């Protein structure tokens, strides 16, 4: 639930920022935020990152929608697998939430406008204009790479799973011992009743 709220909040922030830029700036116009470093420049991006696949709206929408669905499924599967031993892969889920939110933010633009609204221009180097959704995607991808390379979450999850299995096996043995003793008592009572009847 918390990750759904995170995704919704990030998509809302992206949408509000884009609406503000569209209502404030004319296309192609800029407002200096930090002189020589950052500008707000309203650009309509018809392609994907860096303008690739420009004019291929259907392909971009299809690929984006498919990736978002697959990442949602991945999060759900991980959550169900980790629920018994209480480790929900926090870093992985946060990184996927960022990527999904960014993907949804830009997907909304393509579905409603036919293009993506970009407005952040980093002028210190020659870098394409981008938006808040792009930041979410890049940050999420970076955190996901860190999570995969470090392996910390997998190790912690494996440790918790071993402890969970150990505790479950211990409980199973205790239950079997209890049932065995209970059966012994029942057999003893039955034998005593039989002995009294024979007597």
C-alpha positions in Angstrom: 0.0 0.0 0.0 2.8 2.4 0.9 4.4 2.0 -2.5 1.1 2.6 -4.3 0.8 5.9 -2.4 4.5 6.8 -3.2 3.8 6.2 -6.9 0.6 8.2 -6.8 2.3 11.1 -5.0 5.2 11.2 -7.5 2.8 11.1 -10.5 0.8 13.9 -9.0 4.0 16.0 -8.4 5.0 15.4 -12.0 1.6 16.4 -13.4 1.3 19.5 -11.3 4.8 20.7 -12.3 4.0 20.1 -16.0 0.7 22.0 -15.7 2.5 24.9 -14.1 5.1 25.0 -16.8 2.6 24.8 -19.6 0.5 27.6 -18.0 3.6 29.8 -17.3 5.8 29.4 -20.4 5.3 29.4 -24.1 6.8 26.5 -26.0 10.5 27.1 -26.5 10.7 29.9 -24.0 13.0 29.8 -20.9 13.2 31.2 -17.4 16.6 31.2 -15.7 16.6 29.4 -12.3 20.4 29.4 -11.7 22.3 31.5 -14.2 24.4 29.4 -16.5 23.4 26.2 -14.7 19.6 25.6 -14.7 16.8 26.9 -16.8 13.1 26.1 -17.0 12.5 25.6 -20.8 9.2 24.3 -22.1 9.8 21.6 -24.8 7.5 19.1 -26.4 9.3 15.8 -26.8 7.7 13.6 -29.5 10.1 10.7 -28.8 11.6 8.9 -25.9 14.7 9.9 -23.9 17.0 12.1 -26.0 14.4 12.3 -28.7 14.9 8.7 -29.9 11.9 7.0 -31.7 10.4 10.4 -32.5 7.0 10.0 -34.1 6.6 6.4 -33.0 3.9 7.2 -30.4 2.2 3.8 -30.6 5.4 1.9 -30.0 6.4 4.2 -27.1 3.0 3.8 -25.4 3.0 0.0 -25.9 6.5 -0.5 -24.6 6.0 1.9 -21.6 2.6 0.2 -20.7 4.1 -3.3 -20.9 7.2 -2.4 -18.8 5.0 -0.7 -16.1 2.7 -3.8 -15.9 5.7 -6.2 -15.7 7.3 -4.1 -12.9 4.0 -4.1 -11.0 3.8 -7.8 -11.3 7.4 -8.2 -10.1 6.6 -6.0 -7.0 3.5 -8.1 -6.2 5.4 -11.4 -6.6 8.3 -10.2 -4.4 5.8 -9.0 -1.7 4.0 -12.3 -1.6 7.2 -14.3 -1.5 8.7 -12.2 1.3 5.5 -11.7 3.4 5.9 -15.0 5.5 9.3 -13.9 6.8 8.7 -10.2 7.0 11.2 -8.7 4.5 9.5 -6.7 1.7 12.6 -5.8 -0.3 12.4 -2.1 0.6 15.1 -0.7 -1.6 14.0 -2.7 -4.7 10.4 -1.7 -4.2 11.3 2.0 -3.7 13.4 1.9 -6.9 10.7 0.2 -8.9 8.1 2.6 -7.5 10.2 5.5 -8.8 10.6 3.9 -12.2 6.9 3.1 -12.4 5.9 6.6 -11.4 8.2 8.2 -14.0 6.9 5.8 -16.6 3.2 6.6 -15.7 3.9 10.3 -15.7 5.3 10.3 -19.2 2.8 7.8 -20.4 -0.1 10.1 -19.3 1.5 12.9 -21.5 1.7 10.6 -24.5 -1.9 9.4 -24.1 -3.4 12.9 -23.5 -1.0 15.2 -25.5 0.7 13.0 -28.0 4.1 14.2 -26.6 6.0 14.5 -23.4 6.3 17.8 -21.6 10.0 18.5 -20.7 11.0 21.6 -18.8 14.3 21.2 -16.9 17.4 22.3 -18.8 20.8 21.6 -17.3 23.0 24.2 -19.1 26.3 23.5 -17.4 26.8 20.7 -20.0 25.0 20.1 -23.3 22.2 17.9 -22.0 18.7 17.4 -23.4 15.8 19.0 -21.6 14.1 16.6 -19.2 11.3 16.5 -16.6 10.5 15.3 -13.1 9.3 11.9 -14.4 12.7 11.4 -16.1 14.4 12.1 -12.8 12.3 9.5 -11.1 13.2 6.9 -13.7 16.9 7.6 -13.6 17.0 7.7 -9.8 15.0 4.5 -9.6 17.2 2.7 -12.1 20.3 3.8 -10.1 18.9 2.5 -6.8 17.9 -0.7 -8.5 21.4 -1.2 -9.9 22.8 -0.5 -6.4 20.4 -3.1 -4.9 21.3 -5.7 -7.5 25.1 -5.2 -7.3 25.3 -5.0 -3.5 23.2 -8.0 -3.0 22.4 -6.8 0.5 18.6 -7.3 0.2 19.0 -10.8 -1.3 21.3 -11.8 1.6 19.0 -10.4 4.2 16.0 -12.0 2.6 17.8 -15.4 2.4 18.8 -15.0 6.1 15.3 -14.2 7.2 13.9 -17.1 5.1 16.3 -19.5 6.7 15.2 -18.3 10.2 11.6 -18.6 9.2 12.1 -22.1 7.9 14.0 -23.1 11.1 11.3 -21.7 13.3 8.6 -23.4 11.3 10.4 -26.7 11.4 10.8 -26.4 15.2 7.1 -25.6 15.6 6.3 -28.6 13.5 8.5 -30.9 15.6 6.9 -29.6 18.8 3.5 -30.2 17.4 4.4 -33.7 16.4 5.8 -34.4 19.8 2.7 -33.0 21.5 0.5 -35.2 19.2 2.6 -38.2 20.0 2.4 -37.7 23.8 -1.3 -37.0 23.5 -1.8 -40.3 21.6 0.3 -42.1 24.3 -2.0 -40.7 27.0 -5.1 -41.7 25.1 -3.7 -45.2 24.5 -2.9 -45.5 28.2 -6.3 -44.3 29.3 -7.9 -46.8 26.8 -5.8 -49.6 28.2 -6.7 -48.7 31.8 -10.4 -48.7 30.9 -10.1 -52.0 29.2 -8.2 -53.5 32.2 -11.0 -52.3 34.6 -13.7 -53.9 32.4 -11.7 -57.2 32.3 -11.3 -57.1 36.0 
